[in-house]
Amino acid sequence: MQITAKITKVGNSSALILPKEIMARFNLNQGDTVNLTESHDGLTITPYDEKKSRQLDMARDIMRNNRNMLKKLAE
């Protein structure tokens, strides 16, 4: 499915206007948080998942704190 959305100016920021059909389909409400992920095709928007976000934060910390060991393992 491809739907066109519009980016509008809100103060000094910009906002992406999501059609109500998308909001309903993904069970989103005004004020909800979403994840924006850059991919080879562009940008992916997914509903925020607190558990997944904590896991990604932990993985980033592990990679940052063990950078040298991970480089050695990759060689």
Buried (B, 14 or more C-beta within 10 A) or exposed (E): EEEEEEEEEEEEEEEEEBEEEEEEEEEBEEEEEBEEEEEEEEEEBEEEEEEEEEEEEEEEEEEEEEEEEEEEEEE
